[in-house]
Amino acid sequence: MTASLWRAPAPLLLASASPTRRALLEAAGLPVETRSPGIDERALEAERPGDGPQDLARRLATAKALAVAAASPDRVVVGADQVLDLDGEVFHKPADLRGARDHLVRLQGRTHALHAAVAVAVGGRLADAFVETARLAMRPLDGAAIDTYLAVAGARVLGSVGAYQLEGPGIHLFARIEGDHTTILGLPLLPLLARLRARDLLAF
């Protein structure tokens, strides 16, 4: 029999279609299944326009976890969301490369925050939710530098709220980064593993 780190009878259920989040969990040795939560994130955001960026991230992660847990109350469900915060303003994923360029023009030369929220549902109910924050200082970039970056990175940037991917050419955009790499990727792994361990869901 192959040894396993995961102690629940069924694989962890990730309420996300993100291949990056799934890969992080699998790299940590956890069996993972994914299910799209099917929620309207912009509608949820509009319900409480006074929420700060961290509160919004937590609320979205919680909604995702509970939406999937409602259909699978016997599973351990993890929902996650990430919000880009530029001095209190929330950025969303750009719709096209023109939108990506607009994002980068506004972010260049400034420091922004990435708030990564995680919610854990057990028995169909919310068991825990938390937010971790990373801060990223983007280099001053002129229009030619931004255009060169977008030409190199291509449509992959549309999968990131800030129109960059640090695991690729996006690393060239930054002067300084403060925070855990998994937080930047959208799933703060160390605090999540600590919470799963506290619930006796991990072997050690």
Secondary structure, 3 states (H helix, E strand, C coil): CCCCCECCCCCEEECCCCHHHHHHHHHCCCCEEECCCCCCHHHHHHHCCCCCHHHHHHHHHHHHHHHHHHHCCCCCEEEEEEEEEECCEEECCCCCHHHHHHHHHHHCCCEEEEEEEEEEEECCEEEEEEEEEEEEEECCCCHHHHHHHHHHHHHHHHHCCCCCCCCCHHHHHEEEEECCHHHHCCCCHHHHHHHHHHCCCECC
